[in-house]
Amino acid sequence: MSMEAQISTAHQDLDAFGHGEPPVQAPMNLTDRMHALLVARADALAGCPEGSPEETELAALADAIDAYEAVRWPQQGRIPGDGGEGPRTSSEGLG
């Protein structure tokens, strides 16, 4: 399944959860899955040319990832290199 299809599926799951249908076993699992997909997409866009549509997408992804991480792991520090950045992978330079 393509990354876009996975993101779409995760979005549909979250939308269904938001509307109370069907009951979701583990909502945090869904949001963590969406987070992982967003980080993977951001990783794929890393190094894109300045001024490109990809750079705009990467900036939007960085904002979404940072906002999610601030809510999901509020006790974690966000100072780069302090060891408390949360589970972000190779997109450490986002945000």
Protein Blocks (a to p, Z undefined) as FASTA:
>chain_A
ZZklmmmmmmmmmmmmmnopacdfblmlmmmmmmmmmmmmmmmmgopaehiaklmmmmmm
mmmmmmmmmmmmmmbccbehklpnojadfklmgZZ
